[in-house]
Amino acid sequence: MKALTAQPNLVEQVRDAILAEIASGAFAPGDRIIQEPIAAALGVSRQPVQQALALLRSQGVLQDAPGRGLQVAGLDPLHVQHIYDLRAALEGVAARRAAELNAERAAKLGPALIEAGRKAVAAGSVARMSVADVKFHEFIYGLSENPLIAPTLEPHLTYTQRVIGEVLVRDEAPTDIWDQHEAILKAIASGKADWAEQLVRTHLTQAAGFMIQRLRKAAQP
């Protein structure tokens, strides 16, 4: 982990750094998370680390360890299904509104996100792939101009990053994931609201099936 500079969103930076380590497999389910070495590695005090760990605990990524402290939580396939069901519904609405309200903005700014995602896949970086995926979906939330969607889904996206990381450490992502993202972007940029909503719902339903299948396979003795 690289040292971080002090900024107003330092707690979020620390949270993202810890999440990236978990998503990349550096911390596995059941591993204890110790504040002091994390603070030292990131070049920050214990306070933002403590706050970041509290955030990750509230978002289901960490859980109380036996005795005291925190550890990386295991993944529950049923919980993953519930998250993706929620995401499919809300993100379908977001894509529809994005196409209705911000087609031109989608066409202008979206291709850079697609390119970043493809580069992450080419580099084989699990952390970069999960971050790129989340940024693409957050972009759609912003285009929807619905201020309730992003804060509603934020904790679930954090858990989603955890899921993506866990799966990709063991397996490859579907090869067409960024083709799907590009198709969604094109539908939004063309103002095709019905089609954009359908593509997002299908994309997330298929992603849920892939992730859950891999998690259950990994859990088998």
CYANA upper distance limits for C-alpha pairs under 8 A (distance plus 0.5 A):
  1 MET  CA     17 ALA  CA      7.70
  1 MET  CA     41 ALA  CA      6.56
  1 MET  CA     42 LEU  CA      6.79
  2 LYS  CA     41 ALA  CA      7.29
  2 LYS  CA     42 LEU  CA      6.24
  3 ALA  CA     41 ALA  CA      6.79
  3 ALA  CA     42 LEU  CA      4.52
  3 ALA  CA     43 GLY  CA      5.32
  3 ALA  CA     44 VAL  CA      8.13
  4 LEU  CA     13 GLN  CA      8.32
  4 LEU  CA     42 LEU  CA      6.08
  4 LEU  CA     43 GLY  CA      6.60
  4 LEU  CA     44 VAL  CA      7.58
  5 THR  CA     10 LEU  CA      8.42
  5 THR  CA     43 GLY  CA      8.45
  6 ALA  CA     10 LEU  CA      6.56
  6 ALA  CA     44 VAL  CA      8.41
  9 ASN  CA     13 GLN  CA      6.86
 10 LEU  CA     14 VAL  CA      6.66
 10 LEU  CA     48 PRO  CA      7.33
 11 VAL  CA     15 ARG  CA      6.62
 11 VAL  CA     48 PRO  CA      5.46
 11 VAL  CA     49 VAL  CA      7.41
 11 VAL  CA     51 GLN  CA      7.01
 11 VAL  CA     52 ALA  CA      5.96
 12 GLU  CA     16 ASP  CA      6.55
 12 GLU  CA     52 ALA  CA      7.22
 13 GLN  CA     17 ALA  CA      6.62
 14 VAL  CA     18 ILE  CA      6.71
 14 VAL  CA     42 LEU  CA      8.16
 14 VAL  CA     48 PRO  CA      7.45
 14 VAL  CA     49 VAL  CA      6.78
 14 VAL  CA     52 ALA  CA      6.60
 15 ARG  CA     19 LEU  CA      6.53
 15 ARG  CA     49 VAL  CA      8.03
 15 ARG  CA     52 ALA  CA      5.21
 15 ARG  CA     53 LEU  CA      7.38
 15 ARG  CA     55 LEU  CA      7.97
 15 ARG  CA     56 LEU  CA      7.54
 16 ASP  CA     20 ALA  CA      6.51
 17 ALA  CA     21 GLU  CA      6.95
 18 ILE  CA     22 ILE  CA      6.87
 19 LEU  CA     23 ALA  CA      6.46
 19 LEU  CA    158 THR  CA      8.48
 19 LEU  CA    161 GLN  CA      8.32
 19 LEU  CA    162 ARG  CA      7.60
 20 ALA  CA     24 SER  CA      6.51
 20 ALA  CA    127 ALA  CA      5.89
 21 GLU  CA     25 GLY  CA      6.91
 21 GLU  CA     26 ALA  CA      5.69
 21 GLU  CA     27 PHE  CA      6.71
 21 GLU  CA    127 ALA  CA      8.17
 22 ILE  CA     26 ALA  CA      6.18
 22 ILE  CA     27 PHE  CA      5.22
 22 ILE  CA     28 ALA  CA      7.09
 22 ILE  CA     72 VAL  CA      8.27
 22 ILE  CA    162 ARG  CA      7.40
 22 ILE  CA    165 GLY  CA      7.92
 23 ALA  CA     27 PHE  CA      8.37
 23 ALA  CA    126 VAL  CA      7.58
 23 ALA  CA    127 ALA  CA      6.63
 23 ALA  CA    130 SER  CA      8.36
 23 ALA  CA    161 GLN  CA      7.12
 23 ALA  CA    162 ARG  CA      5.62
 23 ALA  CA    163 VAL  CA      8.02
 23 ALA  CA    164 ILE  CA      7.61
 23 ALA  CA    165 GLY  CA      4.38
 23 ALA  CA    166 GLU  CA      6.44
 23 ALA  CA    169 VAL  CA      8.48
 24 SER  CA    126 VAL  CA      6.15
 24 SER  CA    127 ALA  CA      6.10
 24 SER  CA    165 GLY  CA      6.12
 24 SER  CA    166 GLU  CA      7.87
 24 SER  CA    169 VAL  CA      7.00
 25 GLY  CA    165 GLY  CA      7.61
 25 GLY  CA    166 GLU  CA      7.28
 25 GLY  CA    169 VAL  CA      6.90
 27 PHE  CA     31 ASP  CA      6.53
 27 PHE  CA     72 VAL  CA      7.62
 28 ALA  CA     72 VAL  CA      6.98
 29 PRO  CA     71 GLN  CA      7.83
 29 PRO  CA     72 VAL  CA      5.24
 29 PRO  CA     73 ALA  CA      5.89
 29 PRO  CA     74 GLY  CA      5.59
 30 GLY  CA     71 GLN  CA      5.93
 30 GLY  CA     72 VAL  CA      5.63
 30 GLY  CA     73 ALA  CA      6.78
 30 GLY  CA     74 GLY  CA      7.59
 31 ASP  CA     71 GLN  CA      5.72
 31 ASP  CA     72 VAL  CA      6.02
 32 ARG  CA     65 ALA  CA      7.57
 32 ARG  CA     69 GLY  CA      7.85
 32 ARG  CA     70 LEU  CA      6.27
 32 ARG  CA     71 GLN  CA      4.59
 32 ARG  CA     72 VAL  CA      7.06
 33 ILE  CA     69 GLY  CA      7.92
 33 ILE  CA     70 LEU  CA      6.16
 33 ILE  CA     71 GLN  CA      5.89
 33 ILE  CA     72 VAL  CA      7.68
 34 ILE  CA     38 ILE  CA      7.26
 34 ILE  CA     69 GLY  CA      8.19
 34 ILE  CA     70 LEU  CA      8.22
 35 GLN  CA     39 ALA  CA      6.58
 35 GLN  CA     46 ARG  CA      6.94
 35 GLN  CA     49 VAL  CA      6.83
 35 GLN  CA     50 GLN  CA      7.32
 36 GLU  CA     40 ALA  CA      6.69
 36 GLU  CA     46 ARG  CA      7.16
 37 PRO  CA     41 ALA  CA      6.53
 38 ILE  CA     42 LEU  CA      6.66
 38 ILE  CA     49 VAL  CA      7.83
 39 ALA  CA     43 GLY  CA      6.32
 39 ALA  CA     44 VAL  CA      5.60
 39 ALA  CA     45 SER  CA      6.23
 39 ALA  CA     46 ARG  CA      6.16
 39 ALA  CA     49 VAL  CA      6.78
 40 ALA  CA     44 VAL  CA      7.05
 40 ALA  CA     45 SER  CA      8.25
 44 VAL  CA     48 PRO  CA      7.84
 44 VAL  CA     49 VAL  CA      8.24
 45 SER  CA     49 VAL  CA      7.64
 46 ARG  CA     50 GLN  CA      6.50
 47 GLN  CA     51 GLN  CA      6.79
 48 PRO  CA     52 ALA  CA      6.47
 49 VAL  CA     53 LEU  CA      6.59
 50 GLN  CA     54 ALA  CA      6.76
 51 GLN  CA     55 LEU  CA      6.84
 52 ALA  CA     56 LEU  CA      6.83
 53 LEU  CA     57 ARG  CA      6.59
 53 LEU  CA     62 LEU  CA      8.05
 54 ALA  CA     58 SER  CA      6.74
 55 LEU  CA     59 GLN  CA      6.75
 56 LEU  CA     60 GLY  CA      6.81
 56 LEU  CA     61 VAL  CA      5.76
 56 LEU  CA     62 LEU  CA      6.19
 57 ARG  CA     61 VAL  CA      6.21
 57 ARG  CA     62 LEU  CA      4.90
 57 ARG  CA     63 GLN  CA      6.13
 58 SER  CA     62 LEU  CA      8.28
 59 GLN  CA    155 PRO  CA      5.79
 59 GLN  CA    156 HIS  CA      7.68
 59 GLN  CA    158 THR  CA      7.46
 59 GLN  CA    159 TYR  CA      7.12
 60 GLY  CA     73 ALA  CA      7.54
 60 GLY  CA    159 TYR  CA      7.18
 61 VAL  CA     72 VAL  CA      6.78
 61 VAL  CA     73 ALA  CA      6.06
 61 VAL  CA    158 THR  CA      8.32
 61 VAL  CA    159 TYR  CA      6.67
 61 VAL  CA    162 ARG  CA      7.49
 62 LEU  CA     70 LEU  CA      6.84
 62 LEU  CA     71 GLN  CA      6.05
 62 LEU  CA     72 VAL  CA      5.09
 62 LEU  CA     73 ALA  CA      5.34
 63 GLN  CA     70 LEU  CA      6.03
 63 GLN  CA     71 GLN  CA      6.05
 63 GLN  CA     72 VAL  CA      6.82
 63 GLN  CA     73 ALA  CA      5.93
 64 ASP  CA     68 ARG  CA      7.40
 64 ASP  CA     69 GLY  CA      6.54
 64 ASP  CA     70 LEU  CA      5.09
 64 ASP  CA     71 GLN  CA      6.71
 65 ALA  CA     69 GLY  CA      5.89
 65 ALA  CA     70 LEU  CA      5.21
 65 ALA  CA     71 GLN  CA      5.75
 75 LEU  CA     79 HIS  CA      8.42
 75 LEU  CA     80 VAL  CA      8.26
 75 LEU  CA    163 VAL  CA      7.75
 75 LEU  CA    215 LEU  CA      8.22
 76 ASP  CA     80 VAL  CA      6.83
 77 PRO  CA     81 GLN  CA      6.75
 77 PRO  CA    212 ILE  CA      5.96
 77 PRO  CA    215 LEU  CA      7.12
 77 PRO  CA    216 ARG  CA      7.53
 78 LEU  CA     82 HIS  CA      6.84
 79 HIS  CA     83 ILE  CA      6.74
 80 VAL  CA     84 TYR  CA      6.77
 80 VAL  CA    160 THR  CA      8.30
 80 VAL  CA    163 VAL  CA      8.35
 80 VAL  CA    208 ALA  CA      7.81
 80 VAL  CA    212 ILE  CA      7.59
 81 GLN  CA     85 ASP  CA      6.62
 81 GLN  CA    208 ALA  CA      6.79
 81 GLN  CA    212 ILE  CA      7.80
 82 HIS  CA     86 LEU  CA      6.79
 83 ILE  CA     87 ARG  CA      6.61
 83 ILE  CA    156 HIS  CA      6.91
 84 TYR  CA     88 ALA  CA      6.42
 84 TYR  CA    204 LEU  CA      6.90
 84 TYR  CA    205 THR  CA      7.44
 84 TYR  CA    208 ALA  CA      6.48
 85 ASP  CA     89 ALA  CA      6.97
 85 ASP  CA    205 THR  CA      7.94
 86 LEU  CA     90 LEU  CA      6.76
 87 ARG  CA     91 GLU  CA      5.99
 87 ARG  CA     92 GLY  CA      8.39
 87 ARG  CA    153 LEU  CA      7.70
 87 ARG  CA    204 LEU  CA      7.86
 88 ALA  CA     92 GLY  CA      6.27
 88 ALA  CA    200 VAL  CA      7.32
 88 ALA  CA    201 ARG  CA      5.28
 88 ALA  CA    202 THR  CA      8.41
 88 ALA  CA    204 LEU  CA      6.22
 88 ALA  CA    205 THR  CA      7.39
 89 ALA  CA     93 VAL  CA      7.14
 89 ALA  CA    201 ARG  CA      7.49
 90 LEU  CA     94 ALA  CA      6.77
 90 LEU  CA    149 ILE  CA      7.46
 91 GLU  CA     95 ALA  CA      6.52
 91 GLU  CA    137 HIS  CA      8.50
 91 GLU  CA    140 ILE  CA      8.39
 91 GLU  CA    141 TYR  CA      7.86
 91 GLU  CA    149 ILE  CA      8.46
 91 GLU  CA    197 GLU  CA      8.16
 91 GLU  CA    200 VAL  CA      7.26
 91 GLU  CA    201 ARG  CA      7.91
 92 GLY  CA     96 ARG  CA      6.76
 92 GLY  CA    196 ALA  CA      8.03
 92 GLY  CA    197 GLU  CA      4.87
 92 GLY  CA    198 GLN  CA      7.37
 92 GLY  CA    200 VAL  CA      6.14
 92 GLY  CA    201 ARG  CA      6.19
 93 VAL  CA     97 ARG  CA      6.76
 93 VAL  CA    197 GLU  CA      6.99
 94 ALA  CA     98 ALA  CA      6.46
 94 ALA  CA    140 ILE  CA      6.87
 94 ALA  CA    141 TYR  CA      6.10
 94 ALA  CA    143 LEU  CA      8.09
 94 ALA  CA    144 SER  CA      5.47
 94 ALA  CA    146 ASN  CA      7.96
 94 ALA  CA    149 ILE  CA      7.96
 94 ALA  CA    197 GLU  CA      8.25
 95 ALA  CA     99 ALA  CA      6.70
 95 ALA  CA    140 ILE  CA      6.64
 95 ALA  CA    141 TYR  CA      8.06
 95 ALA  CA    143 LEU  CA      8.46
 95 ALA  CA    144 SER  CA      7.15
 95 ALA  CA    188 ILE  CA      7.25
 95 ALA  CA    193 ALA  CA      7.51
 95 ALA  CA    196 ALA  CA      6.16
 95 ALA  CA    197 GLU  CA      5.79
 95 ALA  CA    200 VAL  CA      7.55
 96 ARG  CA    100 GLU  CA      6.87
 96 ARG  CA    144 SER  CA      8.05
 96 ARG  CA    188 ILE  CA      8.06
 96 ARG  CA    192 LYS  CA      8.38
 96 ARG  CA    193 ALA  CA      4.91
 96 ARG  CA    194 ASP  CA      6.88
 96 ARG  CA    196 ALA  CA      6.49
 96 ARG  CA    197 GLU  CA      5.64
 97 ARG  CA    101 LEU  CA      6.43
 97 ARG  CA    102 ASN  CA      8.46
 97 ARG  CA    143 LEU  CA      7.97
 97 ARG  CA    144 SER  CA      5.24
 97 ARG  CA    145 GLU  CA      8.07
 97 ARG  CA    193 ALA  CA      7.51
 98 ALA  CA    102 ASN  CA      5.74
 98 ALA  CA    103 ALA  CA      7.14
 98 ALA  CA    106 ALA  CA      8.47
 98 ALA  CA    140 ILE  CA      6.94
 98 ALA  CA    141 TYR  CA      8.16
 98 ALA  CA    142 GLY  CA      8.45
 98 ALA  CA    143 LEU  CA      5.16
 98 ALA  CA    144 SER  CA      4.62
 98 ALA  CA    145 GLU  CA      7.91
 98 ALA  CA    188 ILE  CA      6.80
 98 ALA  CA    193 ALA  CA      8.22
 99 ALA  CA    103 ALA  CA      5.58
 99 ALA  CA    144 SER  CA      8.32
 99 ALA  CA    187 ALA  CA      7.77
 99 ALA  CA    188 ILE  CA      4.67
 99 ALA  CA    189 ALA  CA      6.87
 99 ALA  CA    190 SER  CA      7.66
 99 ALA  CA    191 GLY  CA      4.91
 99 ALA  CA    192 LYS  CA      6.55
 99 ALA  CA    193 ALA  CA      5.53
 99 ALA  CA    196 ALA  CA      7.62
100 GLU  CA    188 ILE  CA      8.36
100 GLU  CA    191 GLY  CA      6.30
100 GLU  CA    192 LYS  CA      8.19
100 GLU  CA    193 ALA  CA      6.62
101 LEU  CA    143 LEU  CA      7.75
101 LEU  CA    144 SER  CA      7.39
101 LEU  CA    145 GLU  CA      8.41
102 ASN  CA    106 ALA  CA      6.69
102 ASN  CA    143 LEU  CA      6.25
102 ASN  CA    144 SER  CA      7.92
102 ASN  CA    188 ILE  CA      8.34
102 ASN  CA    189 ALA  CA      8.04
103 ALA  CA    107 ALA  CA      6.83
103 ALA  CA    188 ILE  CA      6.05
103 ALA  CA    189 ALA  CA      4.57
103 ALA  CA    190 SER  CA      6.62
103 ALA  CA    191 GLY  CA      5.90
104 GLU  CA    108 LYS  CA      6.80
104 GLU  CA    189 ALA  CA      6.47
105 ARG  CA    109 LEU  CA      6.53
105 ARG  CA    110 GLY  CA      8.24
105 ARG  CA    143 LEU  CA      8.24
105 ARG  CA    189 ALA  CA      8.05
106 ALA  CA    110 GLY  CA      5.61
106 ALA  CA    143 LEU  CA      7.85
106 ALA  CA    185 LEU  CA      7.31
106 ALA  CA    188 ILE  CA      7.18
106 ALA  CA    189 ALA  CA      5.70
107 ALA  CA    111 PRO  CA      7.54
107 ALA  CA    185 LEU  CA      7.98
107 ALA  CA    186 LYS  CA      7.89
107 ALA  CA    189 ALA  CA      5.40
109 LEU  CA    113 LEU  CA      8.02
110 GLY  CA    114 ILE  CA      7.13
110 GLY  CA    136 PHE  CA      8.41
110 GLY  CA    139 PHE  CA      8.38
110 GLY  CA    185 LEU  CA      7.20
111 PRO  CA    115 GLU  CA      6.67
111 PRO  CA    182 GLU  CA      8.42
112 ALA  CA    116 ALA  CA      6.67
113 LEU  CA    117 GLY  CA      6.72
113 LEU  CA    132 ALA  CA      7.64
113 LEU  CA    135 LYS  CA      8.00
113 LEU  CA    136 PHE  CA      6.62
114 ILE  CA    118 ARG  CA      6.79
114 ILE  CA    136 PHE  CA      8.11
114 ILE  CA    178 TRP  CA      7.26
114 ILE  CA    181 HIS  CA      7.67
114 ILE  CA    182 GLU  CA      6.96
115 GLU  CA    119 LYS  CA      6.66
116 ALA  CA    120 ALA  CA      6.71
116 ALA  CA    132 ALA  CA      7.10
117 GLY  CA    121 VAL  CA      6.88
117 GLY  CA    128 ARG  CA      8.34
117 GLY  CA    129 MET  CA      6.75
117 GLY  CA    132 ALA  CA      5.69
117 GLY  CA    133 ASP  CA      7.33
117 GLY  CA    178 TRP  CA      7.35
118 ARG  CA    122 ALA  CA      6.68
118 ARG  CA    178 TRP  CA      7.15
119 LYS  CA    123 ALA  CA      6.57
120 ALA  CA    124 GLY  CA      6.71
120 ALA  CA    125 SER  CA      6.28
120 ALA  CA    126 VAL  CA      8.28
120 ALA  CA    128 ARG  CA      5.90
120 ALA  CA    129 MET  CA      5.65
120 ALA  CA    132 ALA  CA      7.94
121 VAL  CA    125 SER  CA      7.12
121 VAL  CA    126 VAL  CA      8.48
121 VAL  CA    129 MET  CA      6.61
124 GLY  CA    129 MET  CA      8.38
125 SER  CA    129 MET  CA      6.59
126 VAL  CA    130 SER  CA      6.75
126 VAL  CA    165 GLY  CA      6.54
126 VAL  CA    168 LEU  CA      6.86
126 VAL  CA    169 VAL  CA      7.45
127 ALA  CA    131 VAL  CA      6.73
127 ALA  CA    165 GLY  CA      7.39
128 ARG  CA    132 ALA  CA      6.44
129 MET  CA    133 ASP  CA      6.67
130 SER  CA    134 VAL  CA      6.83
130 SER  CA    161 GLN  CA      5.95
130 SER  CA    164 ILE  CA      6.67
130 SER  CA    165 GLY  CA      7.14
131 VAL  CA    135 LYS  CA      6.66
131 VAL  CA    161 GLN  CA      7.69
132 ALA  CA    136 PHE  CA      6.74
133 ASP  CA    137 HIS  CA      7.06
134 VAL  CA    138 GLU  CA      6.58
134 VAL  CA    157 LEU  CA      7.23
134 VAL  CA    161 GLN  CA      7.86
135 LYS  CA    139 PHE  CA      6.55
136 PHE  CA    140 ILE  CA      7.25
136 PHE  CA    181 HIS  CA      8.39
137 HIS  CA    141 TYR  CA      7.10
138 GLU  CA    142 GLY  CA      6.89
138 GLU  CA    150 ALA  CA      7.46
139 PHE  CA    143 LEU  CA      6.85
140 ILE  CA    144 SER  CA      6.78
141 TYR  CA    145 GLU  CA      7.51
141 TYR  CA    146 ASN  CA      7.64
141 TYR  CA    149 ILE  CA      6.84
141 TYR  CA    150 ALA  CA      6.44
142 GLY  CA    146 ASN  CA      7.87
142 GLY  CA    147 PRO  CA      8.48
142 GLY  CA    150 ALA  CA      8.15
147 PRO  CA    151 PRO  CA      8.10
148 LEU  CA    152 THR  CA      6.59
149 ILE  CA    153 LEU  CA      6.67
150 ALA  CA    154 GLU  CA      6.26
151 PRO  CA    155 PRO  CA      8.27
153 LEU  CA    157 LEU  CA      6.60
154 GLU  CA    158 THR  CA      6.95
155 PRO  CA    159 TYR  CA      7.01
156 HIS  CA    160 THR  CA      6.53
157 LEU  CA    161 GLN  CA      6.68
158 THR  CA    162 ARG  CA      7.06
159 TYR  CA    163 VAL  CA      6.80
160 THR  CA    164 ILE  CA      6.59
161 GLN  CA    165 GLY  CA      6.58
162 ARG  CA    166 GLU  CA      6.68
163 VAL  CA    167 VAL  CA      6.76
163 VAL  CA    211 MET  CA      7.83
164 ILE  CA    168 LEU  CA      6.48
164 ILE  CA    211 MET  CA      7.86
165 GLY  CA    169 VAL  CA      6.52
166 GLU  CA    170 ARG  CA      7.54
167 VAL  CA    171 ASP  CA      6.39
167 VAL  CA    172 GLU  CA      8.31
167 VAL  CA    211 MET  CA      7.14
167 VAL  CA    214 ARG  CA      6.96
167 VAL  CA    215 LEU  CA      7.32
168 LEU  CA    172 GLU  CA      5.94
168 LEU  CA    173 ALA  CA      6.69
173 ALA  CA    177 ILE  CA      7.95
176 ASP  CA    180 GLN  CA      6.68
177 ILE  CA    181 HIS  CA      6.87
178 TRP  CA    182 GLU  CA      6.47
179 ASP  CA    183 ALA  CA      6.70
180 GLN  CA    184 ILE  CA      6.75
180 GLN  CA    199 LEU  CA      8.31
180 GLN  CA    203 HIS  CA      7.28
181 HIS  CA    185 LEU  CA      6.71
182 GLU  CA    186 LYS  CA      6.65
183 ALA  CA    187 ALA  CA      6.74
183 ALA  CA    199 LEU  CA      8.19
184 ILE  CA    188 ILE  CA      6.81
184 ILE  CA    196 ALA  CA      6.11
184 ILE  CA    199 LEU  CA      6.47
184 ILE  CA    200 VAL  CA      7.06
185 LEU  CA    189 ALA  CA      6.48
185 LEU  CA    196 ALA  CA      8.32
186 LYS  CA    190 SER  CA      6.48
187 ALA  CA    191 GLY  CA      6.82
187 ALA  CA    192 LYS  CA      5.73
187 ALA  CA    193 ALA  CA      7.74
187 ALA  CA    195 TRP  CA      6.83
187 ALA  CA    196 ALA  CA      5.56
188 ILE  CA    192 LYS  CA      6.41
188 ILE  CA    193 ALA  CA      7.07
188 ILE  CA    196 ALA  CA      6.19
192 LYS  CA    196 ALA  CA      6.54
193 ALA  CA    197 GLU  CA      6.70
194 ASP  CA    198 GLN  CA      6.79
195 TRP  CA    199 LEU  CA      6.58
196 ALA  CA    200 VAL  CA      6.76
197 GLU  CA    201 ARG  CA      6.77
198 GLN  CA    202 THR  CA      6.61
199 LEU  CA    203 HIS  CA      6.43
200 VAL  CA    204 LEU  CA      6.68
201 ARG  CA    205 THR  CA      6.59
202 THR  CA    206 GLN  CA      6.59
203 HIS  CA    207 ALA  CA      6.62
204 LEU  CA    208 ALA  CA      6.52
205 THR  CA    209 GLY  CA      6.91
206 GLN  CA    210 PHE  CA      6.81
207 ALA  CA    211 MET  CA      6.61
208 ALA  CA    212 ILE  CA      6.46
209 GLY  CA    213 GLN  CA      6.49
210 PHE  CA    214 ARG  CA      6.79
211 MET  CA    215 LEU  CA      6.67
212 ILE  CA    216 ARG  CA      6.60
213 GLN  CA    217 LYS  CA      6.64
214 ARG  CA    218 ALA  CA      6.61
215 LEU  CA    219 ALA  CA      6.75
216 ARG  CA    220 GLN  CA      7.03
